């Protein structure tokens, strides 16, 4: 009730007149309106007790209690419909919030209620100021979080929590770990209080995101539309995408370095190009820089990271986590930003070959996983370029064609950066400008697709691997744009770009070389049709030397199980390669196109796998 009505009732009816009440007058509305209007003090309690005693004397106590309870409930509903009380915390982060029947001041949050016998009860929700001040709607997970403000240790503190946490009497107790005074006694009331605040007020709603990179035409974090609402483990990386120092100072030094090393320019272009992968809808891919140690590979990667922000290790220069799930989550967080991984060889003990790692990083999508409550976690996906370094190639002669197509390997044994320490010192204090400028250029570039398609068509004249063409075209376009607009230097030419294409993508060509190399290294395990010396060890098969008039030919007839074992030891599946090798003439089939042919051996005719090697 308002102050005017309160004062009017107090003047009209005073406690000293209680003795004059009868059975009818003690149950009149004005009696209960007067009681409800009284402030919640000890005086109110005394007056209620006097009226209850009088009602007992008049033998209408049950009616008195029943009417008072009903009137009190009506008053509470009226309070809620009008918003009721106002939050009165000192220096409150959000002023003027309605809180219904709750009293919210510097002493805490509470409300008054009454038992069935009209005994007053103080219901406590929290002994210190607390209130929700913002709703965060995550557009990636389609879930809500609430930003809470609470006053502890003489200062306002903040916590962003899942909406379901403050909706459960048991879950809300977790706030105790954040410093909120909540326990099993007041948990239910705190849930009700926070729900009332949210219901009665139109709190600001912010769109939350869990990742960096593109959202429609906006690029995170270069927009104020969204608030980071992702894994706390990646918050330091998110905050590392920031500008620091002097852009011109950074640019001046980087231009000098680019002039001395095309390798540096190419991997810098790869860093820029990462944000184009989604735009052109191509597959994620790796750029692997390898060569002898101490030639500046790590510094070069730090330069790539400094395009976007803090290039320090643990910031935008990462190391590969030990688990697939964690790697997926990191890629998902970066989304379109480059993933820059230093010292690939550290992970070698975790993989028999790097092929599995390459597939994992370039898949662009993680596996759906369930949550404890039966739902699904956010689907992990990414469209970017992964820049890695090491001291050896990341692919091998046994790598599948699909692996080779996903990697651009750059061998560099010359110094990439001469004055490494000076460069590191400079980029640790000046970073984060070029990436933001590049994003702005891309957002306003109308002929982006036209330029990309032109580069693709030119590369197709000499190359026939679509995935590698798309990848290198993306890098070349990024290099062209930054050369023209940011660095004002010459871009990498199409002719120069040819050296970055994989030369050994064809699986059949690589596998025939591998098989023949292994056979020649173990030649004493074969019967030789030109001599009488039997194999000195385990029998692998038979060798037959002949000619077709154009050149010499050797047939290696393998016992099938032995060839299967050789291939398996090199992570090659026979069934996956036999047709490709037969189509190129490396495997001889019989008249029924079977992959085993009859061969006469000392023990009799056996069905063998015949490998053909032509040499001039």
N, C-alpha and C positions, 0 to 999 in steps of 0.2 A: 504494500500500500504506500501511497505517496505521503510526504511529510505533512501536508495540509490536513488530510483525513486523519492521520495519526494524532495530530494535535487536537483536532475537533473532538475525536472520541475521548481523548484523555480529559478534556474539559467537561464533556457531557456526563461522563461516568467515572467516578473516583472510587478507589478501593474501600474507603470508609463507609460507603453505602451498601456494602455486601450484606450486612445484617438486615436490610430492608427488603431483600429479594424474596419472592415467593416461587411456587412451583412453575408458574408460567413465565415470570420475568427472568428467571435464571437461565431459561432456555431460549431467550430471544436472540436474534442474529447479532444485535449490537454488542452483546456480551462477548461473543466469540470473535467478532471483528476487532473489538478492543484488545483481546488477548493476542491475536495474531499481529496486531499493529505494534505491540510492545517490543522494544529491543530485547535481544536475547541476553538478559542479565539475570543476576540472582533475584532481583526484585520481581521479574516476571515469574520466576519459579514460585516465589512466596505468594504472589497473587493467585496463581493457578491452584496452589494447595488450599488457599482460603476458600476459593470458589468450590473446589471439590468437597471440602468439608461441609460447606453449606448445602451442596447438592445431596450429600449423604443424609444430612439432617432432614432434608425435604423429601428423601426417598426417591430421588430422580438421578442418582449417580450414573446408572447405566446409560440413560438417555443423554446426560451431560457429556460423558466420555465419547459416546457414539457421534454426537453432533460435532464435537470439537475435532475429532479425528477426520470426519468428512470435510469440515470447513478447512482444516489444515491442508488436506489433499487438494481441494479446489484452489487454495491459495498457491500451492506449489505449481499446479498446472497453469495458473494464470501467470505466475512468474516466468515459467518456461516459454509460454506463448509470446510473451513480451520481451524475452531475453533476460528478464530478472535482474539480478545484481550485476555489477560491473567489477572486473578485476581491478584491484587497487594496489598492485605491487609497486614499490618504489623503483624508479628508473626502468620500468618494464620495457622489454624489447618491442612489444607491440601494445600500443595503448588502446583503451576503450573496448576491450573484448567483453562480451556478455558471458556470464557464467551461471545463469539460471538461479537455482535455490542455493548455490554454493556461496560461501563467504571466502573470498580470496584476497588476503592482504599479507603484510610482511610476517604475520604470525603463522602463516600456513594456509591450508585449504580445508574447510570443514563446512558442515551444515547441521542444523538442529532438526531433530525429529522427536516424536513422542510415542511412548508405549501405549498399549491398549488401555492402560489405566492413566493415561495422560502424564506419565513421568517423562520429563525432558531428557533427551539423549543427544550428546554432541558426537556427531559422526565425522571422524577425521579421515581425510583422503591423503594428506601429505603434510608433514610438519614444517615444510619450507615452501617458498614460492616455486611453482612449476606450471607450465602451460604449453600447448602446441602452438607454433607460430607459422608453420608452412606445410603444405602438402606437396610431395614430390611424386609425380606420376612418371614412372619409367617407361619410355616408349619402346625400349628393347624387350623388356620382360612383361610389359603390360601389368605391372604391379605398382602399388602405392607404398610410399614411405612417409613418415611424419618427422618433421624437425621439431624437437622439444627444446625449450629453454628452461633452465632451473637455476635457482640461486643457492650456491653453496660456497663456503670458504670466502665470503665477502666479495663474490663476483658472479656474474651471470655466465653459465656454461651451457654448451649446446651438444645435442646428440641427435643423429639421424637414425631412425629405427624403422623396421618393417611395421606396417600398419597392424598386422596380425599380432605383433608382440604386445601392443597396448590394448588389444581387444580381448586378451585372455587373462584371467585371474592368476593363473600359474606362470604364464610366460612373462608377464610384466615384472615379475620379481627379478628378472635378468637385469633390469635397470639399476639394481643395487650395485652391480659391478661398475656402473658408470658414475656412481656417487649419489644416486637418488635414494632417499630414505623410504624404501618400500619393503614390506614384509608380508607374511601370510595374513596378518591382521588387517592391514589397510589396503591390500592389493585390489580387492573388489571395488572399494570406494574410489580408488585412484582411476581404475578403468572407467567407472561411471562418470567421474568428473571430466576426464579428458574427452570422453565421447560427447558429453554435453557441450563442451567448448567448441568442438568440431561441428556439432549439429547446429548450434546457435549462431555461429559466425561464418562469414564467407572468407575463409582463410585463403591467402594467396596460393595459387597452384603453379608449380614450376615443372617443366618437362625435364625428366632426368635421362641420362644416357650412361652406358657402361663402357664406352669405347671411344677411341680417337677416330678421325677420318670423316668420310662423307656421310651426311644425312640430307638426302635430296641434293640441293645445290649449296648447302652450307657445309663448311669443313670445321670439325671439332679439333682444337679448341678456339678457332678464330671466329667465334660468334658468341654473343651473350644470351642466346635463346635457350640454351640448355645448361644444366648443372650436372657435374660428374656425380654419379650415383652407383659406381661400380665397386669392384673388389678393392678393399683397402690396401691389398698387397701391391696394387698397381697405381695407387694414388701418387707415389713419388715419381713414377714415370710420367703420369699425366701432368704433374706440376713441372716436370723438366722441359716440357714444350713451351718455352718462354723466351723472350728476348732479354739479352744482357749485354752491356758494354757498348761498343761502337761499331756500327755496321760497316762504315767506310774503312776502318782499320782492318777488320776481318776480310773484307773484299779485296783490299790492296794486296794482302799477303797471299790469299788464295789464288789470285790471278797469276802471281809469280810461280806458284807451285804447279798450276795447270799448264803453264808454258813449258815446263821442264818434263812433264810426265803425262803421256796420253793415257796410261793406265789409270792414273788418278782421275783424269777427266771422265773416263768411262764409268768408273764406279761412283763418282759424284753424280753423273747423269743417271745412274741406276737408282740412286737415293731419291733424286727429284722425280724420276719416272714412276716410282712406286704408287703415287697418287693417281696415275693415269690408267693403271691396270683395271680398275673397276669401270672407268669411263669407256674404255675400249672393249670391255667384257672379254678379256683374255685370261688365261690361267695364271695363277701365281707361279713364279719361277725363282731359281737361285742364280746369283752371280757369285762365283767362287774365285777368290783371289788367292793363289798359292805360289810358293817359291821358298827360297832359302830364308832362314831366320834372320832377324835384325835388318831387314831391308825396308822397313817402314810400313808394313802391312797394317799393323794396329793403328798407327798414326793416321794412315789413309782412311781407315774406317771411322776414326774419331772425327776427321774432317767431314765425312759423310753425315755423321750424327749432328755435327755443329750446324748444319744447314737448318735443322729443325729446333734445336735447343741444346741443353746441357749434354756434352759428349762424354762425360765421365762414366766410368764403369759403374753399373748399377743404376744408371740413369737411362740414356738412350743407347748406350753400348751395353749389350746384354751377354749373358752366357746361357748356354742351353741347359734347361732343367733336366733332371734325371727321369722324369715320368712323361709319358705321352700326353696325359690329361693336362699337366701343367703347361706343356709346350703348346697345346691347342688353346688353352686359356690365354696365354701370352699373345699368340697370333690373333685371337679373337679380339683382344683388347686393342692391339695396334690397328687392326682392321685394314686400313689403307696406307698407314705409315710404314716405312721400311723397317724390317726386323734386321738389326745389325748384330751379328754374332762373331765374337772374337775367339781365336784359338780353337778351331774345330776339333783338333786332334785330342783334346781333353776328353771328348765324348767317345773316343774310338773303342774303349773297352766295353761300352754299353751296346755296341752294334757289331754283328759279324761283318757286315759291309755297311757303307753309308746309304745304300739303295733304299733301305727301309726308312731311314731318316728323311731322305729326299722326298719320298712319297708322302710321308706324314706332313712335312712342311709345305708341300705344294698342292696338297689335296684341296685346300680352300674351304674345307668343312669338316667339323669334328663329328663324332658319333653322338647321337642323342642319348642322354643318361637320365635316369629317374631320380626323383627326390625322395626324402624320407616320408613325405606326406602323400606319395603316390602320383605326384605330378611329374612334369618334365622340366629340366633346367633349361635355361636359355640355349637355343641352338648356336653352336660356335661356328663362325664363318669368317673368312678373310679374303681380301683381294689385294695382294701387295707383292713386293719384291723382297727376297731374303738375301742379304749380303753377308757372306761368310768368308773367313780366311783360314789358312792352314799352311802346312809345310809340304803337303802332298796332294795329288789329285783327289777329288771327292768321288769320281766315278772310276770304274775299272774296266778291263777288257770283258768281264763277265756281266757288266751292267746291261740291263735290258734297254731296248730302244726307247721305251717310255721314260726311263730315267735319264738317258742321254738328252732327250728332247727338253727336259725340264731344267737343264743346267747350262749356264754359260761359264766356261772355265777359262781363267786368265792366268797363265804362268808368267811370273815376273821375278827374275832373279837380280835385276838391277835395282839400285836405290830408287824408291818411289818418292821419298821425302829425305832430303839431305840433312837439314837441321831439325831433327825430330823434337828435341827438348824445347827449342824455341817455339816451334809450331804448336806443340801441346800447350805450352804456357799461354800462347795467344788465344787459342780456341777455347780454353777453359775459362777465359775472361771475356770473350766476345763471341756470341752465338745467337742463333734463333731468328735471324732477320730474313735470310734468303728464302727459307721455306714458306714463310708467310707471304712474301712478295710473289713467289711462284704460284701459290694458290690463287691469289688475286688476279694474276695474269691469266690463268686457266679459266677462272670463272667468267672472264670477259672476252675470251678469245673465240671468235665466231668461226674461224676456218680450221679449227683443231682437227676435225675428222678428215677434212680435205687434205691437210698436210700429212696426216698419218697414212692415209690411203695411198698417197703418192710415194711415200717411202716404201711401203709394203710392195707396191707394184714394181718399183725399181729393184728391190731385193729379190723378187721372184725371178728376175731374168737370169740370175746366177745360182740361186739356191732352191731347194725343193723340200725343205722341212718347214711346214706351216707354223708349227709352234715356235720354232727358233726365229723364224722371220718375224712373227708378231712381237716376240719378246725384244729382239734387237731393234725393230722399228720403233717400239715405244721408247727405248733408251735413246736412240738417235734423235727422235723428235724432242725429247726433254733436253738433250744437249743443245740442239739447234735453238730452242727457245731461250735457254739461260745464257747461251753464248751471245745471242742478239740483244737481250734485254738487261741482263744482270752483269755479266762479266765483260761484254764488249770484246770478245776474242773469236777466234775461228772455231767452228764446230767440227766434229769428227766427220770425215767424208764417208760416202758409201764404200769406196774402195778400201779405206782403212778398216771399216767395220767387218769386212769379209773374214779377217783373221779371228774374229770372235765366234764364228760358227763352228760347231763341233764337226770334226773331220771324220769321225768314226761312229756315226749313228747307226749304220746298217748292222743289225745283229748278226746276220749270216756271215758277213765278211769278218767280223770280230771273232765269232765263235769258231770258224774254220781255222783261223790263225792260232787260237788258243789250243784247240784239239791237236793240231799238227805239232805245235811247239812241245806239248806234253808228250806226244807220241815219240818225237825225235829225241827228247831227253830220256826216254825209257825204251830206246830201240832194241835193247837186249831182251826185252820181254815179248818180242814178236818173232814168229817164224819168218825167214826170209827165203823167197822162192829162188833167189840167185846163189845161195850157198847152202851148205849142209850143216851149219852150226845151229843146234837147237837153242831155244831160249834158255838163258842162264838163271832166270828167276821165275816169278809168277808169269804164267802165260796170259797175254792180253789179246793175242790174235795173230794175224798173218799180214805180211807186206808183199805186195806184188808191184814190180817196176815194169813199165811198158812205154809205148809211145803211140801217138795218133798221127804221126807224120809232120806235125807242126811243132811238137815239143815233147819233152819227157813227162810222164805221168806216173804218180805213185798212188796205189790204192792201199789204204789202211783198213784192213778188215778187223773190226773190233768184236770181241765177245760182247754181246749186248749188255750184260750185267756190269761189265767192267767200264764201258763207256758211260752207262747211267751213273756209276759211282764217281767217275771223273767229273761229270757235269754237276752232280749234286754237291761235290766238294767245292765247286765254284758257284754255287747258288743258281744253277741253270737247270731248267726243267726240260727234259728231252721232248715231251709231248708239245711243249710250247714253241719249240724251235725247228722241229723236224721238217715241217712243210716248207718254211722259209728256206732252209738249207737245201732241200730237194729241188725247190723251184729255181735256185741259182746253180744247180748242178753239183753241189758239194756233197750231197748224199745220193747214192745210187739206189733206185727202187727196182723191184722186179716187174714182170709183165703185168701183174695185178696191182701195181702201185703200192705194194707192201714195202715197208722200210727195212726189211731184212732179206738178204739174198743168199742163195746156197754157195758155200765156199768149201773147196776140198782142203781138208786139214790132215795131218799125219794120222789122226785117229779116225778119219772118215769125213763125210760131208756134214757140215754144220751150217745153220742159218746165222749169218753175221750181219753187222751194220757196216756197210762199205762207204768209207770216206775217201773222196777223190781230191788229190792235190796235184795241180798242174804247175810245172815249173819249166822254164826255158833254159 
